[in-house]
């Protein structure tokens, strides 16, 4: 089992969880990430779209296509809860949001590399047969076990959340989702980790392991040309970094032109109180209606950033 490392790792609060089996009870320590306001906004966005998605799917199944089914996938699920930095209260994470969505999904696939978190997810899910929990690297599990369960030819669809702490996701996962024509994704594009480690102001000072991670994330080294531009200085030709928004736009076009998603609206930037962008929340789909719904949701929360 591989435990994931994090570029910008949130603070965690440890709580004790009592797990009970038929024979005995035991206690495990569960770490909850402390999250700020914009992480809570991200969860609100997921909640709002998951509800709309499932209502639309249910209408199609009821009125047109009885065989249709849809699944929820969470590549970095966590233990099911977070802790609000502002209030100290527990906040329901994306797995619980999905499990409470109505109409329900037909299957739920939760992935986390940490055993204690996976155990808590199983406890929260109880003995539900429609919940699948994996304690492995999502880059392996998604391609091997989960995405094949959402084949377009079988009239199965999926909504997939890819929300890593850093940039350890691989392009193969993203492209496979796009080429499937049946899987929609929300993707956390961790630009702060990229700027701090993989794409520093001076390229030669970047951390090589992070450079390699970024190459795996976007599929090749084309990010180097996209992330830097040539400039003329008093001392000859040099280069400078492009802005975060320019780099995000390059990646948006790559999701369309390379990964095969037909509709990728402008991503939602998630910022610190100092207005620094931590990451961009992308959405990618094959359906214009889905893109329209998410654009409306994004715009609603963009307006909140103005206050």
MIBANU-699506 format. One line per 4 residues: number of its first residue (from 1); their letters; for each residue x, y, z of N, C-alpha, C. Coordinates in Angstrom, 3 decimals, decimal comma. Layout:
BEGIN
NUM) a) X Y Z X Y Z X Y Z | ...
END
This chain:
BEGIN
1) xxxx) 0,843 -1,194 0,000 0,000 0,000 0,000 0,875 1,239 0,000 | 0,567 2,209 -0,849 1,356 3,433 -0,944 0,604 4,564 -0,260 | 1,264 5,222 0,664 0,668 6,382 1,320 1,051 7,611 0,535 | 0,053 8,418 0,166 0,320 9,555 -0,686 1,034 10,659 0,063
5) xxxx) 1,908 11,366 -0,631 2,555 12,543 -0,084 1,828 13,759 -0,601 | 1,977 14,879 0,085 1,175 16,040 -0,238 2,050 17,252 -0,465 | 1,744 18,020 -1,497 2,462 19,249 -1,761 2,078 20,324 -0,785 | 0,788 20,633 -0,697 0,290 21,615 0,248 -0,695 20,870 1,125
9) xxxx) -0,202 20,329 2,205 -0,994 19,408 3,006 -1,732 20,163 4,091 | -3,058 20,018 4,165 -3,804 20,719 5,185 -3,507 20,175 6,564 | -3,711 21,030 7,583 -3,566 20,564 8,954 -4,608 19,495 9,224 | -4,280 18,617 10,159 -5,201 17,530 10,460 -5,506 17,483 11,944
13) xxxx) -6,694 17,052 12,261 -7,106 16,836 13,632 -7,351 15,352 13,814 | -6,762 14,774 14,849 -6,890 13,340 15,089 -8,060 13,087 16,031 | -8,956 12,199 15,641 -10,046 11,773 16,488 -10,016 10,257 16,591 | -10,657 9,748 17,637 -10,702 8,314 17,856 -12,020 7,757 17,337
17) xxxx) -11,912 6,696 16,600 -13,092 6,057 16,028 -13,195 4,640 16,567 | -14,341 4,308 17,136 -14,571 2,956 17,645 -15,251 2,144 16,554 | -14,593 1,091 16,135 -15,152 0,187 15,132 -15,581 -1,105 15,819 | -16,758 -1,579 15,501 -17,310 -2,750 16,174 -17,535 -3,874 15,163
21) xxxx) -17,043 -5,040 15,478 -17,307 -6,223 14,673 -18,186 -7,184 15,492 | -18,505 -8,306 14,922 -19,335 -9,287 15,638 -18,636 -9,780 16,899 | -17,292 -9,847 16,853 -16,551 -10,443 17,955 -16,002 -9,410 18,946 | -15,618 -8,231 18,466 -14,941 -7,303 19,363 -14,995 -5,889 18,792
25) xxxx) -14,652 -4,926 19,650 -14,529 -3,538 19,241 -13,077 -3,122 19,329 | -12,673 -2,182 18,476 -11,320 -1,665 18,554 -11,330 -0,205 18,131 | -10,268 0,497 18,511 -10,185 1,935 18,288 -9,071 2,237 17,291 | -9,368 3,088 16,317 -8,342 3,548 15,384 -8,320 5,064 15,408
29) xxxx) -7,156 5,632 15,131 -7,035 7,084 15,056 -7,342 7,537 13,637 | -8,236 8,491 13,509 -8,617 9,011 12,206 -8,242 10,482 12,140 | -7,538 10,860 11,091 -7,114 12,243 10,914 -8,083 12,960 9,990 | -8,656 14,048 10,479 -9,530 14,870 9,656 -8,763 16,092 9,179
33) xxxx) -8,838 16,383 7,888 -8,210 17,585 7,356 -8,981 18,816 7,828 | -8,246 19,837 8,234 -8,857 21,126 8,530 -8,980 21,910 7,226 | -10,175 22,379 6,930 -10,414 23,028 5,650 -10,917 24,452 5,836 | -10,563 25,305 4,875 -10,992 26,686 4,889 -12,266 26,883 4,090
37) xxxx) -12,646 28,132 3,944 -13,926 28,472 3,338 -14,035 27,971 1,910 | -12,939 28,056 1,123 -13,070 27,683 -0,284 -13,069 26,177 -0,499 | -12,517 25,434 0,453 -12,695 23,984 0,395 -14,152 23,623 0,678 | -14,773 24,372 1,576 -16,201 24,150 1,823 -17,032 24,549 0,604
41) xxxx) -16,612 25,610 -0,083 -17,293 25,993 -1,320 -17,188 24,872 -2,346 | -16,011 24,281 -2,466 -15,830 23,159 -3,399 -16,808 22,034 -3,079 | -16,968 21,715 -1,805 -17,910 20,670 -1,416 -19,342 21,074 -1,753 | -19,666 22,352 -1,586 -20,999 22,832 -1,955 -21,235 22,692 -3,464
45) xxxx) -20,192 22,972 -4,247 -20,300 22,824 -5,705 -20,547 21,366 -6,075 | -19,778 20,463 -5,467 -19,959 19,031 -5,731 -21,370 18,599 -5,352 | -21,832 19,053 -4,197 -23,165 18,685 -3,717 -24,247 19,167 -4,675 | -24,114 20,415 -5,125 -25,130 20,998 -5,990 -25,168 20,292 -7,342
49) xxxx) -23,984 20,020 -7,904 -23,991 19,373 -9,212 -24,387 17,901 -9,116 | -23,920 17,186 -8,084 -24,275 15,770 -7,940 -25,787 15,601 -7,874 | -26,453 16,508 -7,186 -27,914 16,449 -7,097 -28,553 16,661 -8,465 | -28,073 17,686 -9,199 -28,625 17,949 -10,530 -28,345 16,779 -11,474
53) xxxx) -27,132 16,253 -11,427 -26,724 15,130 -12,271 -27,622 13,924 -12,046 | -27,841 13,592 -10,780 -28,609 12,398 -10,470 -30,088 12,573 -10,827 | -30,611 13,780 -10,681 -32,006 14,026 -11,082 -32,182 13,859 -12,591 | -31,210 14,371 -13,347 -31,286 14,242 -14,809 -31,182 12,775 -15,230
57) xxxx) -30,252 12,053 -14,609 -30,103 10,635 -14,943 -31,361 9,846 -14,604 | -31,951 10,142 -13,470 -33,161 9,433 -13,080 -34,307 9,725 -14,047 | -34,410 10,950 -14,497 -35,455 11,288 -15,476 -35,253 10,526 -16,779 | -34,009 10,426 -17,228 -33,723 9,653 -18,447 -34,047 8,178 -18,241
61) xxxx) -33,666 7,660 -17,094 -33,937 6,233 -16,833 -35,433 5,975 -16,772 | -36,161 6,852 -16,126 -37,596 6,654 -15,940 -38,365 6,798 -17,249 | -38,000 7,780 -18,047 -38,821 8,129 -19,216 -38,322 7,532 -20,523 | -37,018 7,195 -20,603 -36,482 6,813 -21,907 -35,659 5,529 -21,914
65) xxxx) -34,869 5,316 -20,872 -33,861 4,255 -20,961 -33,785 3,499 -19,630 | -34,542 2,440 -19,507 -34,638 1,719 -18,242 -33,314 1,091 -17,826 | -32,452 0,822 -18,794 -31,172 0,164 -18,489 -30,127 1,120 -17,937 | -30,379 2,404 -18,014 -29,379 3,391 -17,625 -29,063 3,298 -16,126
69) xxxx) -27,776 3,356 -15,802 -27,345 3,428 -14,401 -26,157 4,359 -14,308 | -25,917 4,885 -13,115 -24,848 5,872 -12,949 -24,161 5,656 -11,611 | -22,858 5,915 -11,600 -22,048 5,643 -10,420 -21,267 6,888 -10,006 | -20,902 6,920 -8,738 -20,082 8,009 -8,201 -18,709 7,450 -7,869
73) xxxx) -17,669 8,217 -8,230 -16,288 7,784 -8,026 -15,528 8,903 -7,318 | -14,786 8,545 -6,272 -13,977 9,529 -5,537 -12,554 8,986 -5,420 | -11,636 9,588 -6,178 -10,279 9,059 -6,244 -9,430 9,336 -5,016 | -9,790 10,341 -4,236 -9,048 10,709 -3,022 -10,082 10,995 -1,937
77) xxxx) -10,741 9,942 -1,470 -11,989 10,103 -0,733 -11,825 10,693 0,661 | -10,737 10,369 1,369 -10,625 10,806 2,750 -11,532 9,986 3,656 | -11,649 10,379 4,941 -12,395 9,576 5,913 -13,891 9,852 5,962 | -14,368 10,800 5,149 -15,794 11,106 5,150 -16,154 12,420 5,802
81) xxxx) -15,250 12,930 6,633 -15,468 14,213 7,296 -14,220 15,084 7,187 | -14,415 16,394 7,339 -13,337 17,359 7,529 -13,651 18,158 8,789 | -12,747 19,059 9,147 -12,984 19,971 10,260 -12,851 21,398 9,753 | -13,834 22,215 10,024 -13,805 23,616 9,599 -12,790 24,406 10,418
85) xxxx) -11,883 25,103 9,732 -10,944 25,968 10,430 -11,662 27,098 11,151 | -12,744 27,560 10,573 -13,448 28,724 11,117 -14,222 28,386 12,386 | -14,871 27,211 12,409 -15,757 26,889 13,525 -15,280 25,725 14,385 | -14,375 24,909 13,858 -13,957 23,713 14,570 -14,938 22,565 14,481
89) xxxx) -16,020 22,758 13,746 -17,030 21,720 13,626 -16,710 20,763 12,479 | -17,256 19,564 12,579 -17,071 18,595 11,506 -17,912 18,987 10,293 | -17,327 18,765 9,122 -17,979 19,074 7,857 -18,047 17,792 7,044 | -19,192 17,493 6,488 -19,321 16,288 5,671 -18,469 16,403 4,416
93) xxxx) -17,678 15,363 4,150 -16,845 15,332 2,966 -17,593 14,795 1,759 | -16,883 14,718 0,642 -17,520 14,315 -0,612 -18,144 12,918 -0,570 | -17,563 11,926 0,131 -18,244 10,611 0,158 -19,621 10,670 0,798 | -19,748 11,394 1,903 -21,050 11,496 2,560 -22,032 12,299 1,710
97) xxxx) -21,519 13,339 1,060 -22,374 14,103 0,154 -22,943 13,190 -0,922 | -22,085 12,351 -1,502 -22,542 11,433 -2,548 -23,553 10,429 -2,010 | -23,272 9,873 -0,832 -24,160 8,861 -0,269 -25,539 9,421 0,066 | -25,616 10,718 0,324 -26,891 11,341 0,676 -27,605 11,967 -0,522
101) xxxx) -26,970 11,930 -1,688 -27,574 12,521 -2,880 -28,829 11,751 -3,277 | -29,865 12,486 -3,610 -31,114 11,895 -4,078 -31,497 12,487 -5,429 | -31,954 11,649 -6,374 -32,007 10,187 -6,339 -30,599 9,600 -6,171 | -30,494 8,415 -5,628 -29,172 7,852 -5,340 -28,438 7,376 -6,587
105) xxxx) -27,113 7,355 -6,482 -26,300 6,690 -7,487 -26,491 5,178 -7,336 | -26,161 4,429 -8,377 -26,313 2,976 -8,314 -25,112 2,290 -7,663 | -23,956 2,934 -7,757 -22,757 2,426 -7,089 -21,928 3,607 -6,606 | -21,107 3,330 -5,568 -20,189 4,332 -5,029 -18,814 3,687 -4,903
109) xxxx) -17,806 4,348 -5,446 -16,440 3,814 -5,408 -15,544 4,848 -4,734 | -15,070 4,511 -3,526 -14,253 5,412 -2,725 -12,841 4,842 -2,613 | -11,853 5,689 -2,910 -10,458 5,250 -2,905 -9,652 6,132 -1,967 | -8,880 5,518 -1,087 -7,939 6,262 -0,250 -6,804 5,315 0,142
113) xxxx) -5,589 5,834 0,113 -4,446 4,970 0,395 -4,260 4,690 1,887 | -4,916 5,463 2,743 -4,721 5,311 4,184 -5,769 4,372 4,764 | -5,291 3,316 5,426 -6,178 2,253 5,895 -7,202 2,750 6,910 | -6,791 3,629 7,833 -7,721 4,119 8,846 -8,874 4,887 8,221
117) xxxx) -8,562 5,658 7,196 -9,612 6,407 6,512 -10,555 5,472 5,768 | -10,001 4,490 5,115 -10,833 3,519 4,407 -11,738 2,763 5,377 | -11,217 2,427 6,555 -12,040 1,735 7,551 -13,190 2,610 8,021 | -12,914 3,910 8,207 -14,002 4,790 8,627 -15,068 4,894 7,536
121) xxxx) -14,635 4,965 6,292 -15,599 5,009 5,203 -16,490 3,765 5,210 | -15,896 2,619 5,464 -16,689 1,391 5,515 -17,663 1,438 6,682 | -17,227 1,986 7,813 -18,118 2,113 8,964 -19,282 3,045 8,648 | -18,995 4,145 7,982 -20,044 5,093 7,626 -21,021 4,498 6,618
125) xxxx) -20,506 3,687 5,712 -21,351 3,082 4,687 -22,138 1,886 5,212 | -21,679 1,322 6,326 -22,359 0,163 6,878 -22,213 -1,050 5,977 | -23,272 -1,828 5,882 -23,204 -3,063 5,090 -23,790 -2,895 3,697 | -23,823 -1,657 3,198 -24,372 -1,404 1,872 -23,563 -2,147 0,804
129) xxxx) -24,254 -2,857 -0,055 -23,597 -3,643 -1,096 -23,226 -2,793 -2,309 | -23,737 -1,564 -2,359 -23,445 -0,701 -3,500 -22,233 0,201 -3,264 | -21,559 0,026 -2,138 -20,388 0,844 -1,801 -19,132 -0,013 -1,896 | -18,179 0,454 -2,701 -16,907 -0,247 -2,895 -15,785 0,657 -2,385
133) xxxx) -14,923 0,101 -1,547 -13,848 0,897 -0,945 -12,506 0,230 -1,245 | -11,555 1,047 -1,685 -10,242 0,552 -2,101 -9,148 1,287 -1,319 | -8,127 0,535 -0,930 -6,998 1,126 -0,215 -5,745 0,971 -1,068 | -5,752 1,658 -2,200 -4,635 1,611 -3,141 -4,500 2,958 -3,827
137) xxxx) -3,459 3,077 -4,639 -3,251 4,262 -5,465 -4,379 4,358 -6,481 | -5,056 5,512 -6,506 -6,196 5,647 -7,420 -5,783 5,554 -8,878 | -4,540 5,906 -9,212 -4,091 5,809 -10,593 -4,151 4,377 -11,105 | -3,972 3,431 -10,197 -4,079 2,015 -10,555 -5,515 1,531 -10,493
141) xxxx) -6,191 1,832 -9,378 -7,535 1,310 -9,142 -8,536 1,810 -10,184 | -8,457 3,087 -10,515 -9,422 3,644 -11,459 -9,350 2,953 -12,807 | -8,134 2,762 -13,300 -7,970 2,150 -14,620 -8,276 0,658 -14,609 | -7,907 -0,001 -13,529 -8,050 -1,460 -13,475 -9,453 -1,905 -13,078
145) xxxx) -10,041 -1,238 -12,089 -11,263 -1,753 -11,474 -12,508 -0,890 -11,669 | -12,340 0,422 -11,686 -13,516 1,293 -11,572 -14,018 1,801 -12,919 | -13,158 2,428 -13,694 -13,610 2,961 -14,986 -14,233 1,899 -15,886 | -13,739 0,646 -15,882 -14,402 -0,371 -16,707 -15,857 -0,630 -16,313
149) xxxx) -16,281 -0,190 -15,141 -17,658 -0,371 -14,702 -18,577 0,737 -15,225 | -18,002 1,679 -15,982 -18,790 2,798 -16,511 -18,713 2,834 -18,039 | -18,902 1,696 -18,662 -18,810 1,625 -20,115 -20,046 2,235 -20,774 | -19,793 3,060 -21,756 -20,880 3,705 -22,479 -21,767 2,679 -23,175
153) xxxx) -21,149 1,630 -23,690 -21,905 0,603 -24,419 -22,844 -0,177 -23,507 | -22,583 -0,147 -22,181 -23,453 -0,828 -21,216 -24,494 0,115 -20,622 | -24,597 1,328 -21,179 -25,521 2,344 -20,678 -25,248 2,690 -19,222 | -23,963 2,798 -18,918 -23,542 3,191 -17,578 -22,783 4,513 -17,675
157) xxxx) -23,010 5,381 -16,715 -22,378 6,691 -16,679 -21,745 6,895 -15,312 | -20,826 7,860 -15,220 -20,140 8,085 -13,948 -19,807 9,556 -13,749 | -19,852 9,975 -12,488 -19,361 11,273 -12,049 -18,167 10,999 -11,147 | -17,009 11,548 -11,516 -15,755 11,220 -10,834 -15,113 12,480 -10,272
161) xxxx) -14,786 12,449 -8,986 -14,070 13,542 -8,332 -12,606 13,149 -8,164 | -11,708 13,975 -8,715 -10,266 13,768 -8,590 -9,708 14,975 -7,849 | -9,517 14,818 -6,539 -9,196 15,947 -5,664 -7,945 15,657 -4,831 | -6,793 15,528 -5,488 -5,555 15,217 -4,754 -5,011 16,439 -4,027
165) xxxx) -4,126 16,197 -3,054 -3,460 17,295 -2,366 -2,399 17,939 -3,245 | -1,812 17,138 -4,135 -0,723 17,666 -4,958 -0,936 17,227 -6,402 | 0,130 16,933 -7,113 -0,001 16,631 -8,539 0,397 15,183 -8,843 | -0,013 14,262 -7,959 0,371 12,858 -8,170 -0,636 12,076 -9,004
169) xxxx) -1,584 12,777 -9,623 -2,501 12,138 -10,562 -1,794 11,961 -11,911 | -2,208 10,955 -12,687 -1,575 10,732 -13,987 -2,515 11,103 -15,129 | -1,919 11,513 -16,245 -2,684 11,877 -17,424 -3,492 10,700 -17,961 | -2,987 9,498 -17,804 -3,702 8,324 -18,313 -5,090 8,215 -17,704
173) xxxx) -5,220 8,555 -16,424 -6,528 8,525 -15,773 -7,453 9,559 -16,403 | -6,946 10,778 -16,572 -7,757 11,859 -17,146 -8,179 11,519 -18,569 | -7,220 11,077 -19,371 -7,508 10,769 -20,773 -8,472 9,589 -20,905 | -8,307 8,581 -20,066 -9,207 7,431 -20,117 -10,639 7,861 -19,822
177) xxxx) -10,800 8,752 -18,844 -12,137 9,273 -18,547 -12,702 10,022 -19,746 | -11,877 10,854 -20,366 -12,344 11,620 -21,517 -12,704 10,745 -22,707 | -11,859 9,792 -23,006 -12,088 8,939 -24,170 -13,235 7,948 -23,944 | -13,606 7,717 -22,695 -14,700 6,791 -22,413 -16,039 7,317 -22,915
181) xxxx) -16,174 8,654 -22,982 -17,421 9,332 -23,362 -18,569 9,053 -22,393 | -18,244 8,501 -21,229 -19,292 8,185 -20,250 -18,977 8,728 -18,860 | -17,792 9,299 -18,681 -17,352 9,724 -17,349 -17,132 11,225 -17,336 | -17,816 11,921 -16,439 -17,579 13,332 -16,197 -16,651 13,475 -15,003
185) xxxx) -15,816 14,503 -15,003 -14,874 14,666 -13,901 -14,903 16,079 -13,338 | -14,720 16,169 -12,031 -14,249 17,372 -11,362 -12,790 17,119 -11,021 | -11,921 18,073 -11,335 -10,483 17,884 -11,175 -9,860 19,074 -10,463 | -9,161 18,785 -9,394 -8,398 19,786 -8,654 -7,028 19,911 -9,317
189) xxxx) -6,786 21,053 -9,983 -5,506 21,310 -10,646 -4,678 22,182 -9,706 | -3,750 21,530 -8,978 -3,070 22,149 -7,856 -1,951 23,079 -8,325 | -2,318 24,296 -8,712 -1,354 25,224 -9,292 -0,358 25,740 -8,252 | -0,746 25,787 -6,978 0,198 26,251 -5,957 1,355 25,270 -5,807
193) xxxx) 1,047 23,986 -5,796 2,106 22,972 -5,734 2,979 23,042 -6,979 | 2,359 23,263 -8,129 3,110 23,397 -9,379 4,072 24,573 -9,296 | 3,589 25,724 -8,843 4,425 26,921 -8,775 5,547 26,786 -7,765 | 5,262 26,193 -6,643 6,262 26,085 -5,577 7,363 25,090 -5,905
197) xxxx) 7,015 24,048 -6,642 7,949 22,932 -6,763 8,317 22,533 -8,185 | 7,349 22,513 -9,089 7,599 21,970 -10,428 7,875 23,034 -11,474 | 7,346 24,231 -11,279 7,451 25,264 -12,298 7,828 26,591 -11,625 | 9,006 26,611 -11,065 9,465 27,802 -10,368 9,822 28,911 -11,368
201) xxxx) 9,995 30,101 -10,837 10,300 31,250 -11,697 11,515 30,966 -12,567 | 12,529 30,367 -11,972 13,684 29,891 -12,732 13,541 28,385 -12,888 | 13,350 27,926 -14,111 13,069 26,523 -14,375 14,128 25,596 -13,790 | 15,384 26,020 -13,847 16,466 25,157 -13,380 16,449 24,942 -11,870
205) xxxx) 15,676 25,744 -11,136 15,590 25,595 -9,682 14,403 24,739 -9,256 | 13,645 24,230 -10,205 12,507 23,372 -9,881 12,995 22,032 -9,340 | 12,175 21,389 -8,527 12,500 20,089 -7,945 12,234 19,004 -8,973 | 13,241 18,216 -9,285 13,130 17,283 -10,401 12,002 16,273 -10,214
209) xxxx) 11,810 15,780 -8,983 10,734 14,808 -8,772 9,365 15,423 -9,057 | 9,229 16,728 -8,751 7,974 17,420 -9,029 7,829 17,734 -10,514 | 8,930 18,024 -11,170 8,913 18,198 -12,626 8,404 16,922 -13,287 | 8,904 15,788 -12,816 8,462 14,501 -13,366 6,976 14,264 -13,087
213) xxxx) 6,525 14,644 -11,888 5,111 14,499 -11,557 4,230 15,335 -12,485 | 4,660 16,557 -12,743 3,866 17,432 -13,614 3,806 16,865 -15,031 | 4,914 16,305 -15,486 4,916 15,667 -16,805 3,935 14,503 -16,851 | 3,882 13,709 -15,774 2,924 12,599 -15,725 1,482 13,120 -15,659
217) xxxx) 1,289 14,238 -14,970 -0,053 14,793 -14,838 -0,611 15,262 -16,169 | 0,204 15,935 -16,976 -0,301 16,500 -18,238 0,021 15,630 -19,444 | 0,792 14,569 -19,242 0,986 13,595 -20,306 2,290 13,674 -21,065 | 2,925 14,841 -21,094 4,212 14,982 -21,773 4,859 16,292 -21,314
221) xxxx) 5,960 16,688 -21,960 6,690 17,872 -21,536 6,250 19,149 -22,240 | 5,098 19,105 -22,900 4,621 20,306 -23,578 4,317 21,441 -22,606 | 4,148 21,114 -21,318 3,891 22,139 -20,309 5,044 23,130 -20,194 | 6,252 22,713 -20,571 7,402 23,611 -20,451 7,289 24,777 -21,424
225) xxxx) 6,839 24,491 -22,632 6,619 25,571 -23,595 5,388 26,392 -23,228 | 4,387 25,723 -22,654 3,161 26,429 -22,278 3,351 27,287 -21,034 | 4,233 26,856 -20,151 4,390 27,533 -18,866 5,396 28,667 -18,848 | 6,216 28,750 -19,888 7,227 29,807 -19,973 7,178 30,430 -21,361
229) xxxx) 7,469 31,710 -21,430 7,555 32,386 -22,722 8,927 33,057 -22,850 | 9,381 33,142 -24,074 10,655 33,813 -24,325 10,475 35,321 -24,287 | 11,459 36,013 -23,715 11,431 37,475 -23,648 12,816 38,015 -24,001 | 12,838 39,217 -24,548 14,092 39,892 -24,836 14,452 40,820 -23,680
233) xxxx) 15,687 40,719 -23,213 16,164 41,578 -22,131 17,400 42,346 -22,613 | 17,904 43,211 -21,762 19,116 43,957 -22,089 20,311 43,038 -22,281 | 20,204 41,827 -21,731 21,327 40,885 -21,783 21,063 39,742 -22,765 | 20,059 39,901 -23,595 19,761 38,871 -24,585 18,448 38,163 -24,289
237) xxxx) 18,258 37,052 -24,924 17,009 36,322 -24,790 16,937 35,591 -23,458 | 15,796 35,647 -22,822 15,557 34,943 -21,558 14,139 34,385 -21,604 | 13,611 33,957 -20,486 12,249 33,444 -20,436 11,591 33,898 -19,135 | 10,284 33,893 -19,126 9,522 34,214 -17,927 8,302 33,304 -17,844
241) xxxx) 7,795 33,125 -16,632 6,615 32,297 -16,448 5,370 33,011 -16,948 | 4,437 32,229 -17,451 3,138 32,792 -17,788 2,310 32,909 -16,510 | 1,189 33,588 -16,573 0,333 33,742 -15,402 -0,393 32,440 -15,095 | -0,914 32,345 -13,880 -1,703 31,166 -13,508 -2,884 30,961 -14,453
245) xxxx) -3,570 32,052 -14,767 -4,740 31,933 -15,642 -4,358 31,453 -17,043 | -3,230 31,905 -17,553 -2,775 31,457 -18,870 -2,460 29,963 -18,855 | -1,809 29,511 -17,790 -1,447 28,099 -17,702 -2,699 27,234 -17,534 | -3,659 27,727 -16,748 -4,910 26,999 -16,580 -5,675 26,906 -17,905
249) xxxx) -5,638 27,969 -18,703 -6,305 27,945 -19,998 -5,642 26,948 -20,942 | -4,311 26,880 -20,903 -3,613 25,869 -21,700 -4,068 24,466 -21,301 | -4,182 24,219 -19,991 -4,607 22,895 -19,539 -6,057 22,636 -19,917 | -6,912 23,657 -19,878 -8,307 23,496 -20,291 -8,385 23,057 -21,753
253) xxxx) -7,600 23,693 -22,597 -7,593 23,317 -24,006 -7,055 21,898 -24,192 | -6,142 21,502 -23,356 -5,588 20,154 -23,448 -6,646 19,114 -23,067 | -7,480 19,416 -22,091 -8,568 18,504 -21,740 -9,506 18,296 -22,918 | -9,687 19,329 -23,722 -10,561 19,235 -24,891 -9,863 18,545 -26,057
257) xxxx) -8,689 19,031 -26,394 -8,023 18,587 -27,622 -7,266 17,271 -27,488 | -6,823 16,948 -26,296 -6,040 15,726 -26,090 -6,791 14,650 -25,311 | -7,483 15,058 -24,240 -8,186 14,065 -23,418 -9,512 13,651 -24,043 | -10,086 14,508 -24,893 -11,297 14,118 -25,592 -12,597 14,580 -24,971
261) xxxx) -12,531 15,439 -23,943 -13,767 16,013 -23,412 -14,265 17,090 -24,373 | -15,551 17,111 -24,632 -16,093 18,083 -25,578 -16,381 19,428 -24,928 | -16,684 19,412 -23,629 -17,072 20,642 -22,954 -16,308 20,787 -21,635 | -15,498 21,837 -21,560 -14,718 22,132 -20,360 -14,876 23,625 -20,069
265) xxxx) -15,785 23,993 -19,189 -15,975 25,418 -18,906 -14,761 26,014 -18,198 | -14,705 27,327 -18,165 -13,637 28,028 -17,466 -13,605 27,563 -16,013 | -12,433 27,168 -15,506 -12,370 26,589 -14,164 -12,606 27,617 -13,066 | -12,912 27,102 -11,897 -13,153 27,937 -10,722 -11,867 28,053 -9,924
269) xxxx) -11,274 29,265 -9,797 -10,070 29,409 -8,984 -10,406 29,435 -7,501 | -9,696 28,646 -6,728 -9,871 28,624 -5,276 -8,695 29,372 -4,650 | -8,998 30,391 -3,836 -7,975 31,335 -3,402 -7,853 31,394 -1,886 | -6,685 31,880 -1,438 -6,480 32,171 -0,031 -7,081 33,540 0,287
273) xxxx) -7,046 33,902 1,551 -7,535 35,230 1,943 -6,716 36,341 1,313 | -5,478 36,025 0,949 -4,607 37,013 0,310 -4,755 37,019 -1,204 | -5,765 36,305 -1,696 -6,093 36,266 -3,124 -5,118 35,435 -3,952 | -4,293 34,623 -3,296 -3,399 33,715 -4,016 -4,175 32,457 -4,402
277) xxxx) -4,007 32,015 -5,644 -4,743 30,846 -6,127 -4,060 29,570 -5,629 | -4,814 28,750 -4,911 -4,308 27,460 -4,444 -4,446 26,417 -5,547 | -5,626 26,364 -6,138 -5,866 25,424 -7,232 -7,039 25,898 -8,068 | -7,173 25,317 -9,226 -8,336 25,529 -10,085 -9,191 24,266 -10,041
281) xxxx) -10,481 24,460 -9,865 -11,409 23,333 -9,934 -11,958 23,265 -11,359 | -11,571 22,210 -12,080 -12,023 21,993 -13,450 -13,217 21,043 -13,459 | -14,044 21,226 -14,465 -15,093 20,265 -14,762 -14,994 19,920 -16,236 | -15,166 18,645 -16,583 -15,065 18,215 -17,979 -16,129 17,168 -18,266
285) xxxx) -16,780 17,313 -19,419 -17,908 16,461 -19,755 -18,034 16,337 -21,268 | -18,899 15,441 -21,690 -19,253 15,313 -23,102 -20,551 16,045 -23,434 | -21,233 16,576 -22,435 -22,575 17,106 -22,622 -22,630 18,622 -22,420 | -23,224 19,343 -23,371 -23,345 20,795 -23,206 -24,227 21,183 -22,030
289) xxxx) -25,259 20,389 -21,748 -26,143 20,706 -20,616 -25,380 20,637 -19,300 | -24,505 19,639 -19,166 -23,699 19,514 -17,955 -22,776 20,716 -17,799 | -22,141 21,112 -18,896 -21,254 22,274 -18,869 -22,014 23,537 -18,483 | -23,217 23,675 -18,995 -24,036 24,851 -18,685 -24,390 24,894 -17,198
293) xxxx) -24,786 23,755 -16,657 -25,148 23,700 -15,235 -23,955 24,072 -14,358 | -22,799 23,491 -14,658 -21,612 23,763 -13,843 -21,156 25,211 -14,008 | -21,252 25,750 -15,206 -20,889 27,153 -15,410 -21,740 28,064 -14,543 | -23,038 27,778 -14,471 -23,933 28,571 -13,625 -23,541 28,439 -12,154
297) xxxx) -23,189 27,230 -11,726 -22,775 27,019 -10,332 -21,464 27,758 -10,061 | -20,488 27,595 -10,956 -19,214 28,293 -10,795 -19,422 29,804 -10,708 | -20,238 30,336 -11,597 -20,449 31,787 -11,624 -21,073 32,289 -10,332 | -21,950 31,498 -9,765 -22,568 31,895 -8,490 -21,508 32,063 -7,408
301) xxxx) -20,567 31,118 -7,355 -19,537 31,192 -6,322 -18,426 32,174 -6,683 | -18,223 32,430 -7,968 -17,276 33,483 -8,356 -17,736 34,847 -7,830 | -19,034 35,068 -7,869 -19,552 36,327 -7,371 -19,282 36,507 -5,879 | -19,247 35,383 -5,153 -18,930 35,457 -3,724 -17,494 35,901 -3,500
305) xxx) -16,594 35,542 -4,433 -15,191 35,935 -4,294 -15,003 37,442 -4,415 | -15,978 38,102 -4,983 -15,851 39,543 -5,190 -16,137 40,341 -3,929 | -16,640 39,650 -2,898 -16,986 40,340 -1,653 -15,977 40,037 -0,568
END
